[in-house]
Amino acid sequence: FRLTPDIVDGMGPSGTDGVFFKAAEATLSVLRNNADTLLTILSAVVSDPLYKWSISPQKARQLQQEQTIKEEEEEGDDEGASRPSLLASNAEDDENMNDAAARAISKITNKLQGYED
């Protein structure tokens, strides 16, 4: 995030060189000292199959439209019959999400080790 001039002015005469700087140093020190624990927790959260409880409104609308089309095509069949195809179409999205999560964890690891982009 960026410190706007209004936020810096609110920090008083020392600005970012005072208490803010010391707090940022202490926070980074704690994160670096506990990097293994932090990365383990992040990996567990990313690997959790239930982490994706919410979806974007666009994705929800797309899934509803696909389900409606399938139901119209399969008049009278069970609703569950259309779900496997929806799950199969989402497999690629899940792989992309896992790739993005792996990149994010890699970036966090680099930052905790002191490397910058």
Buried (B, 14 or more C-beta within 10 A) or exposed (E): EEEEEEEEEEBEEEBEEEEBEEEEEEEEEEBEEEBEEBBEEBEEEBEEEEEEEEEEEEEEEBBEEBBEEBBEEEEEEEEEEBEEEEEEEBEEEEEEBEEEBEEEBEEBBEBBEEEEE
